[in-house]
Amino acid sequence: MKKILDNAWTKHIFSFFSIFYAIIVYAFSFFSLFYTVALEDKISFSMLLLGITLFFGTIMIYTRKEVVTRVITMLMMPAILPIILFYFGEWVIIIPICTMVIVMFFVCGATEKTKTILGTIFLLFYIFGALGYFLLTTLFSTDYKEKVIRSHIISQTGSYRCYVTDADSNSTLGTRVYVEPNDYDISNDFVTFEAKGYKVKVYVDNSIGRKSGYDLQIEWRIEKRDNIVAHLLSLNPELQLYLSKEQLKKINRKETDKVYLRELTAKDYELLGVPEEGDVMYIDGEVRFRYFTAILDESFDISNRKIIF
């Protein structure tokens, strides 16, 4: 057994396992930017992540002098910064991953000169990254914070959800209602990654004597596409649509073409991904959100996604 473990080819082959751990680290780094995390079973999740970290950690220490392991170790160093900043407080995620990556940096087979140079670069990256994050969160913060008072009001089809925020009566933020997709989340028995950066503001009332967000009558209904189109055309028969390049291409239109709602056919709606019926939200009896408009406006398209600090 010792001969096998000491064999150069064995170490070379096992070094490629470090790639899988790098994928895990970068997955968490990506999720930290675009998903909030909720640990459904913190003990089970922490044990699972610790077990995975120890498994790959053992292999990486065993192959620490291999080129693949050394390169992967250096590549993982920048990935832990977003995890620390955006998941700060979720120690069951931060501690195993960050400890593993930092330990590997010091024990890997890279030369001391390489470690010194890259270590300095990474340290500056962490300092300026954290400083930039602090400045952004400070500059874009307001004196009055929005407080979520009602959340996860899910639509009839389950495709959307809305939440209500409120602020101090002296704030210009007022009472607001946001809609976001409900089917973009990643969930299992241990953890839920809830998509962020897609919210659309559909209601604002910042008047002094405004109605409390708790008292807003929010109702989701399923309505037919044809009925929605008929209503919109009754309000404006010449309603023009501003479709993206990709959408225009789907319905065989040029970028210079003007597209009016009255011109679209059932085939066009099918090509644009607009189903025959979908969710419509009413607040105090007034329409505030239509699935129809959200799809045509690409409100929840990934190109419109934002990083939420």
C-alpha positions as CSV (number, residue, x, y, z in Angstrom):
1,M,0.0,0.0,0.0
2,K,2.8,2.4,0.9
3,K,4.4,1.7,-2.5
4,I,1.2,2.6,-4.2
5,L,0.8,5.8,-2.3
6,D,4.4,6.8,-2.8
7,N,4.1,6.2,-6.6
8,A,4.4,9.4,-8.6
9,W,1.6,8.4,-11.0
10,T,-0.8,7.8,-8.0
11,K,-0.2,11.3,-6.7
12,H,-0.5,12.7,-10.2
13,I,-3.9,11.1,-10.7
14,F,-5.2,12.0,-7.3
15,S,-4.2,15.6,-7.8
16,F,-7.0,16.0,-10.3
17,F,-9.5,15.5,-7.4
18,S,-8.6,19.0,-6.3
19,I,-10.5,20.3,-9.4
20,F,-13.8,19.0,-7.9
21,Y,-13.2,20.9,-4.7
22,A,-12.4,24.0,-6.6
23,I,-15.7,23.7,-8.4
24,I,-17.4,23.5,-5.0
25,V,-15.6,26.6,-3.8
26,Y,-16.4,28.6,-6.9
27,A,-20.0,27.4,-6.8
28,F,-20.4,28.8,-3.3
29,S,-18.6,32.0,-4.5
30,F,-21.1,32.3,-7.3
31,F,-24.1,31.6,-5.1
32,S,-22.9,34.2,-2.6
33,L,-23.2,36.9,-5.3
34,F,-26.6,35.8,-6.7
35,Y,-28.4,33.9,-3.9
36,T,-29.2,34.3,-0.3
37,V,-28.7,31.2,1.8
38,A,-31.0,29.6,4.3
39,L,-29.8,26.5,6.1
40,E,-32.8,24.2,6.6
41,D,-30.8,21.7,8.6
42,K,-27.7,23.4,9.9
43,I,-26.2,20.4,11.7
44,S,-26.6,18.0,8.8
45,F,-25.3,20.6,6.3
46,S,-22.3,21.5,8.5
47,M,-21.5,17.8,8.9
48,L,-21.8,17.2,5.1
49,L,-19.7,20.2,4.2
50,L,-17.1,19.4,6.8
51,G,-16.9,15.8,5.6
52,I,-16.5,16.9,2.0
53,T,-13.8,19.4,3.0
54,L,-11.9,16.8,5.0
55,F,-12.1,14.3,2.2
56,F,-10.7,16.6,-0.4
57,G,-8.4,18.3,2.1
58,T,-6.7,14.9,2.8
59,I,-6.3,14.3,-0.9
60,M,-4.9,17.8,-1.6
61,I,-2.4,17.6,1.3
62,Y,-1.3,14.2,0.0
63,T,-0.8,15.7,-3.5
64,R,0.3,19.2,-2.4
65,K,3.5,19.1,-4.4
66,E,1.8,18.2,-7.7
67,V,1.4,21.0,-10.3
68,V,-2.4,20.5,-10.6
69,T,-2.9,20.9,-6.8
70,R,-0.6,23.9,-6.6
71,V,-2.4,25.7,-9.5
72,I,-5.9,24.8,-8.1
73,T,-4.9,26.1,-4.7
74,M,-3.9,29.5,-6.1
75,L,-7.0,29.7,-8.2
76,M,-9.2,29.1,-5.1
77,M,-7.7,32.0,-3.1
78,P,-9.8,34.9,-4.8
79,A,-13.0,32.8,-4.6
80,I,-13.3,32.9,-0.9
81,L,-13.6,36.7,-0.7
82,P,-17.2,36.9,-2.0
83,I,-18.1,34.0,0.4
84,I,-16.8,35.9,3.4
85,L,-18.4,39.3,2.4
86,F,-21.8,38.1,1.2
87,Y,-22.3,35.2,3.5
88,F,-20.8,36.9,6.6
89,G,-22.3,35.2,9.7
90,E,-22.9,31.9,8.0
91,W,-19.9,30.4,9.8
92,V,-20.7,26.7,8.9
93,I,-20.0,27.7,5.3
94,I,-17.2,30.2,5.8
95,I,-15.0,28.4,8.3
96,P,-14.5,25.0,6.6
97,I,-14.0,26.4,3.1
98,C,-11.7,29.4,4.1
99,T,-9.7,27.3,6.5
100,M,-9.1,24.6,3.9
101,V,-8.1,27.1,1.1
102,I,-5.8,29.1,3.4
103,V,-4.1,26.0,4.9
104,M,-3.5,24.6,1.4
105,F,-1.9,27.9,0.3
106,F,0.7,27.6,3.0
107,V,1.4,23.8,2.7
108,C,1.3,23.4,-1.0
109,G,4.5,22.8,-2.9
110,A,4.8,26.2,-4.4
111,T,8.1,28.0,-3.8
112,E,8.4,30.5,-1.1
113,K,9.0,33.2,-3.6
114,T,5.8,32.3,-5.4
115,K,3.9,32.3,-2.1
116,T,5.3,35.6,-1.1
117,I,4.4,37.3,-4.4
118,L,0.9,35.8,-4.8
119,G,0.2,36.1,-1.0
120,T,0.9,39.8,-1.3
121,I,-1.4,40.1,-4.3
122,F,-4.2,38.2,-2.6
123,L,-3.8,40.2,0.6
124,L,-4.2,43.4,-1.4
125,F,-7.1,41.9,-3.2
126,Y,-8.9,41.1,0.0
127,I,-8.2,44.5,1.5
128,F,-9.3,46.5,-1.4
129,G,-12.2,44.2,-2.1
130,A,-13.5,44.5,1.5
131,L,-12.9,48.2,1.4
132,G,-14.8,48.5,-1.9
133,Y,-17.7,46.4,-0.5
134,F,-17.8,48.6,2.6
135,L,-17.9,51.8,0.5
136,L,-20.6,50.6,-1.8
137,T,-22.8,49.4,1.0
138,T,-22.3,52.7,2.8
139,L,-22.8,54.9,-0.2
140,F,-25.9,53.2,-1.5
141,S,-27.5,52.8,1.9
142,T,-30.2,55.1,3.1
143,D,-30.9,56.7,6.4
144,Y,-34.1,54.7,6.6
145,K,-33.9,51.0,6.0
146,E,-36.7,49.0,4.3
147,K,-38.1,46.4,6.6
148,V,-39.8,43.4,5.2
149,I,-43.1,43.1,7.0
150,R,-44.8,40.4,4.7
151,S,-43.0,37.9,2.6
152,H,-43.4,34.9,0.3
153,I,-46.9,35.7,-0.9
154,I,-46.8,33.1,-3.6
155,S,-48.8,33.3,-6.9
156,Q,-51.4,30.8,-8.0
157,T,-49.0,29.0,-10.4
158,G,-46.1,29.2,-8.0
159,S,-44.0,31.1,-10.6
160,Y,-43.8,34.4,-8.7
161,R,-43.8,35.7,-5.1
162,C,-44.1,39.1,-3.6
163,Y,-43.1,40.8,-0.4
164,V,-44.0,44.0,1.3
165,T,-41.6,46.5,2.9
166,D,-42.1,49.4,5.1
167,A,-40.0,52.2,6.5
168,D,-40.3,55.0,9.1
169,S,-43.2,57.4,8.4
170,N,-40.7,60.2,7.9
171,S,-38.9,58.2,5.2
172,T,-39.4,58.9,1.4
173,L,-39.2,55.1,0.9
174,G,-42.7,54.5,2.1
175,T,-44.5,51.2,1.7
176,R,-43.4,49.1,-1.2
177,V,-44.3,45.8,-2.8
178,Y,-41.8,43.8,-4.9
179,V,-42.3,40.8,-7.1
180,E,-39.6,38.3,-7.9
181,P,-39.5,34.8,-9.5
182,N,-40.3,31.9,-7.2
183,D,-38.9,29.1,-9.4
184,Y,-35.3,30.3,-9.7
185,D,-34.3,28.9,-6.3
186,I,-32.1,25.9,-5.6
187,S,-33.3,23.9,-2.7
188,N,-32.8,20.5,-1.0
189,D,-33.3,19.0,2.5
190,F,-30.2,20.8,3.9
191,V,-30.0,24.2,2.3
192,T,-32.0,26.7,0.2
193,F,-30.3,29.1,-2.1
194,E,-32.9,31.8,-2.8
195,A,-32.3,33.8,-6.0
196,K,-31.8,37.5,-5.6
197,G,-31.3,40.5,-8.0
198,Y,-34.5,39.9,-9.9
199,K,-37.0,42.0,-7.9
200,V,-39.4,44.3,-9.7
201,K,-41.1,47.2,-7.8
202,V,-44.9,47.2,-8.4
203,Y,-46.3,49.4,-5.7
204,V,-45.1,52.5,-3.8
205,D,-46.9,54.7,-1.4
206,N,-44.8,57.2,0.4
207,S,-47.6,59.6,1.5
208,I,-47.6,60.7,5.1
209,G,-51.0,59.1,5.9
210,R,-50.4,56.0,3.8
211,K,-52.1,52.7,4.4
212,S,-50.1,50.2,6.5
213,G,-48.4,47.5,4.5
214,Y,-50.1,45.0,6.8
215,D,-53.5,46.2,5.6
216,L,-52.8,46.0,1.9
217,Q,-55.2,43.5,0.2
218,I,-52.8,41.5,-2.0
219,E,-54.5,38.9,-4.3
220,W,-53.0,36.6,-6.9
221,R,-55.3,35.5,-9.8
222,I,-54.8,33.4,-12.9
223,E,-56.0,35.2,-16.0
224,K,-56.2,34.4,-19.7
225,R,-53.7,36.0,-22.1
226,D,-56.5,37.0,-24.5
227,N,-58.4,38.8,-21.8
228,I,-55.2,40.7,-20.7
229,V,-54.5,41.7,-24.3
230,A,-58.1,42.9,-24.8
231,H,-57.9,45.0,-21.7
232,L,-54.6,46.6,-22.7
233,L,-55.8,47.3,-26.2
234,S,-59.0,48.9,-24.8
235,L,-56.7,51.3,-22.9
236,N,-54.4,52.0,-25.8
237,P,-55.2,50.4,-29.3
238,E,-51.8,51.6,-30.6
239,L,-49.8,50.2,-27.7
240,Q,-46.2,49.7,-28.9
241,L,-44.0,47.0,-27.6
242,Y,-40.2,47.4,-27.1
243,L,-38.8,44.0,-27.6
244,S,-35.2,42.9,-27.3
245,K,-33.1,41.9,-30.3
246,E,-33.5,38.2,-29.3
247,Q,-37.3,38.6,-29.1
248,L,-37.5,40.3,-32.5
249,K,-35.5,37.6,-34.0
250,K,-37.8,34.9,-32.6
251,I,-40.8,36.5,-34.4
252,N,-38.9,37.3,-37.6
253,R,-38.9,41.0,-37.2
254,K,-36.1,43.5,-37.8
255,E,-34.5,45.7,-35.2
256,T,-35.9,48.7,-37.0
257,D,-39.5,47.4,-37.1
258,K,-42.1,48.8,-34.8
259,V,-44.1,46.1,-33.1
260,Y,-47.6,46.8,-31.8
261,L,-49.5,44.6,-29.4
262,R,-52.5,44.3,-31.8
263,E,-50.2,42.7,-34.4
264,L,-49.0,39.8,-32.3
265,T,-50.5,36.4,-33.1
266,A,-50.9,33.2,-31.0
267,K,-47.8,31.9,-32.8
268,D,-45.8,35.0,-31.9
269,Y,-46.8,34.5,-28.2
270,E,-45.7,30.9,-28.4
271,L,-42.4,31.9,-29.8
272,L,-42.0,34.6,-27.1
273,G,-42.7,32.1,-24.4
274,V,-46.0,33.8,-23.2
275,P,-48.4,31.0,-22.1
276,E,-52.2,31.2,-22.6
277,E,-52.8,32.0,-19.0
278,G,-50.7,33.1,-16.0
279,D,-50.5,35.1,-12.8
280,V,-51.9,38.6,-12.2
281,M,-51.5,40.4,-8.9
282,Y,-54.0,42.9,-7.5
283,I,-53.4,45.3,-4.7
284,D,-56.6,46.7,-3.2
285,G,-58.4,45.7,-6.3
286,E,-56.0,47.3,-8.8
287,V,-53.8,45.4,-11.2
288,R,-50.1,45.8,-10.2
289,F,-48.4,43.0,-12.0
290,R,-49.1,40.8,-15.0
291,Y,-47.1,37.7,-16.1
292,F,-47.8,38.8,-19.6
293,T,-46.0,42.1,-19.3
294,A,-43.2,40.6,-17.2
295,I,-42.3,38.1,-19.9
296,L,-42.5,40.6,-22.8
297,D,-40.4,43.1,-20.8
298,E,-37.9,40.3,-19.8
299,S,-38.2,41.6,-16.2
300,F,-36.8,38.4,-14.9
301,D,-34.3,37.7,-17.6
302,I,-30.7,36.9,-16.5
303,S,-29.4,39.9,-18.4
304,N,-31.4,42.2,-16.1
305,R,-30.1,40.5,-12.9
306,K,-28.3,42.7,-10.4
307,I,-25.8,42.0,-7.7
308,I,-27.4,42.9,-4.4
309,F,-25.1,44.2,-1.7
